[in-house]
Amino acid sequence: MQHRFRLTRSTDFKRVRNYGKSFAHPLLVLVSLITTDETSRVGVTAGRTLGGAVQRNRAKRLLREVMRPELLSIKPGRDLMLIARQPLLKAEFDELKKAVTGLLRRADLYKD
């Protein structure tokens, strides 16, 4: 995922988490916040309850890879945050892709 499409500052993450609307799935949580930017940005997090650094980094890499092709079809002006949950580590890639697309659809984030 290109750097311009990523949330990087902790203040951005906190703002999305505090003021955004969340959508849950057993594998992950999606938090969406409408912004005034022209592009949509995505941030990925994995808490320590997920496991050690290796497991957390793998979960974040998987989520970034799933989101990469979806970025072009997301409405502009959205900040998204994906929060990994424990079952994500054992899920297949296709199952994770279905979970992310389902959450994006539920959150009405796809362009018409």
Short mmCIF file of the C-alpha atoms (twelve columns), coordinates in Angstrom:
data_MODEL
# 
_entry.id   MODEL 
# 
loop_
_atom_site.group_PDB 
_atom_site.id 
_atom_site.type_symbol 
_atom_site.label_atom_id 
_atom_site.label_alt_id 
_atom_site.label_comp_id 
_atom_site.label_asym_id 
_atom_site.label_seq_id 
_atom_site.Cartn_x 
_atom_site.Cartn_y 
_atom_site.Cartn_z 
_atom_site.pdbx_PDB_model_num 
ATOM 1   C CA . MET A 1   0.000   0.000   0.000  1 
ATOM 2   C CA . GLN A 2   1.418   3.385   -0.976 1 
ATOM 3   C CA . HIS A 3   2.411   5.727   1.826  1 
ATOM 4   C CA . ARG A 4   -0.090  8.422   0.826  1 
ATOM 5   C CA . PHE A 5   -2.956  5.981   1.452  1 
ATOM 6   C CA . ARG A 6   -1.843  5.089   4.993  1 
ATOM 7   C CA . LEU A 7   -2.635  6.529   8.386  1 
ATOM 8   C CA . THR A 8   0.699   7.037   10.116 1 
ATOM 9   C CA . ARG A 9   0.322   9.420   13.067 1 
ATOM 10  C CA . SER A 10  -0.974  8.222   16.408 1 
ATOM 11  C CA . THR A 11  -3.215  11.297  16.564 1 
ATOM 12  C CA . ASP A 12  -4.909  10.153  13.342 1 
ATOM 13  C CA . PHE A 13  -5.457  6.685   14.782 1 
ATOM 14  C CA . LYS A 14  -6.908  8.131   17.996 1 
ATOM 15  C CA . ARG A 15  -9.206  10.481  16.087 1 
ATOM 16  C CA . VAL A 16  -10.578 7.670   13.904 1 
ATOM 17  C CA . ARG A 17  -11.009 5.363   16.902 1 
ATOM 18  C CA . ASN A 18  -12.749 7.975   19.054 1 
ATOM 19  C CA . TYR A 19  -15.050 9.585   16.481 1 
ATOM 20  C CA . GLY A 20  -15.481 6.919   13.804 1 
ATOM 21  C CA . LYS A 21  -18.224 4.358   13.345 1 
ATOM 22  C CA . SER A 22  -17.172 0.756   13.913 1 
ATOM 23  C CA . PHE A 23  -18.232 -2.450  12.194 1 
ATOM 24  C CA . ALA A 24  -17.256 -5.784  13.728 1 
ATOM 25  C CA . HIS A 25  -16.472 -9.207  12.272 1 
ATOM 26  C CA . PRO A 26  -14.994 -12.209 14.096 1 
ATOM 27  C CA . LEU A 27  -11.671 -11.692 12.249 1 
ATOM 28  C CA . LEU A 28  -11.340 -7.907  12.463 1 
ATOM 29  C CA . VAL A 29  -12.983 -4.579  13.262 1 
ATOM 30  C CA . LEU A 30  -13.388 -1.739  10.751 1 
ATOM 31  C CA . VAL A 31  -13.635 1.846   12.005 1 
ATOM 32  C CA . SER A 32  -14.594 4.514   9.455  1 
ATOM 33  C CA . LEU A 33  -14.512 8.299   9.734  1 
ATOM 34  C CA . ILE A 34  -15.526 10.858  7.096  1 
ATOM 35  C CA . THR A 35  -12.869 13.531  6.451  1 
ATOM 36  C CA . THR A 36  -12.361 16.499  4.139  1 
ATOM 37  C CA . ASP A 37  -9.370  14.937  2.344  1 
ATOM 38  C CA . GLU A 38  -9.540  14.012  -1.333 1 
ATOM 39  C CA . THR A 39  -8.140  10.536  -0.749 1 
ATOM 40  C CA . SER A 40  -9.039  7.730   1.584  1 
ATOM 41  C CA . ARG A 41  -6.419  6.523   4.046  1 
ATOM 42  C CA . VAL A 42  -6.141  3.199   5.838  1 
ATOM 43  C CA . GLY A 43  -4.451  2.375   9.133  1 
ATOM 44  C CA . VAL A 44  -3.855  -1.150  10.408 1 
ATOM 45  C CA . THR A 45  -3.400  -2.120  14.052 1 
ATOM 46  C CA . ALA A 46  -2.884  -5.315  15.990 1 
ATOM 47  C CA . GLY A 47  -2.897  -5.293  19.780 1 
ATOM 48  C CA . ARG A 48  -0.642  -7.265  22.071 1 
ATOM 49  C CA . THR A 49  -3.451  -9.687  22.843 1 
ATOM 50  C CA . LEU A 50  -2.942  -10.991 19.302 1 
ATOM 51  C CA . GLY A 51  0.481   -12.393 20.187 1 
ATOM 52  C CA . GLY A 52  4.125   -11.523 19.870 1 
ATOM 53  C CA . ALA A 53  5.667   -9.119  17.396 1 
ATOM 54  C CA . VAL A 54  5.899   -11.760 14.664 1 
ATOM 55  C CA . GLN A 55  2.180   -12.552 14.851 1 
ATOM 56  C CA . ARG A 56  1.177   -8.884  15.031 1 
ATOM 57  C CA . ASN A 57  3.342   -7.940  12.049 1 
ATOM 58  C CA . ARG A 58  2.004   -10.863 10.003 1 
ATOM 59  C CA . ALA A 59  -1.577  -9.831  10.756 1 
ATOM 60  C CA . LYS A 60  -0.853  -6.248  9.707  1 
ATOM 61  C CA . ARG A 61  0.868   -7.369  6.484  1 
ATOM 62  C CA . LEU A 62  -2.123  -9.546  5.606  1 
ATOM 63  C CA . LEU A 63  -4.599  -6.730  6.210  1 
ATOM 64  C CA . ARG A 64  -2.558  -4.262  4.145  1 
ATOM 65  C CA . GLU A 65  -2.354  -6.753  1.289  1 
ATOM 66  C CA . VAL A 66  -6.112  -7.342  1.366  1 
ATOM 67  C CA . MET A 67  -6.803  -3.588  1.334  1 
ATOM 68  C CA . ARG A 68  -4.350  -2.712  -1.451 1 
ATOM 69  C CA . PRO A 69  -6.617  -3.632  -4.414 1 
ATOM 70  C CA . GLU A 70  -9.723  -2.308  -2.631 1 
ATOM 71  C CA . LEU A 71  -8.395  1.259   -2.273 1 
ATOM 72  C CA . LEU A 72  -9.379  2.273   -5.791 1 
ATOM 73  C CA . SER A 73  -13.011 1.344   -5.218 1 
ATOM 74  C CA . ILE A 74  -13.443 3.108   -1.842 1 
ATOM 75  C CA . LYS A 75  -15.212 6.475   -1.680 1 
ATOM 76  C CA . PRO A 76  -12.810 9.408   -1.291 1 
ATOM 77  C CA . GLY A 77  -12.575 11.340  1.951  1 
ATOM 78  C CA . ARG A 78  -12.593 8.430   4.394  1 
ATOM 79  C CA . ASP A 79  -10.117 7.452   7.083  1 
ATOM 80  C CA . LEU A 80  -10.320 3.738   7.854  1 
ATOM 81  C CA . MET A 81  -8.777  1.721   10.624 1 
ATOM 82  C CA . LEU A 82  -8.572  -2.063  10.589 1 
ATOM 83  C CA . ILE A 83  -8.077  -3.766  13.952 1 
ATOM 84  C CA . ALA A 84  -6.952  -7.406  13.844 1 
ATOM 85  C CA . ARG A 85  -8.558  -9.977  16.115 1 
ATOM 86  C CA . GLN A 86  -7.120  -13.273 17.362 1 
ATOM 87  C CA . PRO A 87  -8.856  -15.642 14.833 1 
ATOM 88  C CA . LEU A 88  -7.304  -13.697 11.942 1 
ATOM 89  C CA . LEU A 89  -4.005  -15.518 12.459 1 
ATOM 90  C CA . LYS A 90  -5.569  -18.884 11.594 1 
ATOM 91  C CA . ALA A 91  -7.819  -17.668 8.765  1 
ATOM 92  C CA . GLU A 92  -7.186  -18.331 5.084  1 
ATOM 93  C CA . PHE A 93  -6.430  -15.360 2.815  1 
ATOM 94  C CA . ASP A 94  -9.699  -15.774 0.867  1 
ATOM 95  C CA . GLU A 95  -11.686 -15.833 4.110  1 
ATOM 96  C CA . LEU A 96  -9.969  -12.628 5.221  1 
ATOM 97  C CA . LYS A 97  -10.659 -10.998 1.852  1 
ATOM 98  C CA . LYS A 98  -14.376 -11.880 2.138  1 
ATOM 99  C CA . ALA A 99  -14.469 -10.464 5.672  1 
ATOM 100 C CA . VAL A 100 -12.909 -7.157  4.596  1 
ATOM 101 C CA . THR A 101 -15.125 -6.744  1.531  1 
ATOM 102 C CA . GLY A 102 -18.185 -7.606  3.620  1 
ATOM 103 C CA . LEU A 103 -17.282 -4.956  6.204  1 
ATOM 104 C CA . LEU A 104 -16.618 -2.364  3.492  1 
ATOM 105 C CA . ARG A 105 -20.018 -3.153  1.979  1 
ATOM 106 C CA . ARG A 106 -21.751 -2.928  5.384  1 
ATOM 107 C CA . ALA A 107 -20.093 0.426   6.026  1 
ATOM 108 C CA . ASP A 108 -21.245 1.642   2.563  1 
ATOM 109 C CA . LEU A 109 -17.704 2.592   1.570  1 
ATOM 110 C CA . TYR A 110 -17.711 1.403   -2.049 1 
ATOM 111 C CA . LYS A 111 -18.205 3.891   -4.864 1 
ATOM 112 C CA . ASP A 112 -21.569 3.549   -6.572 1 
# 
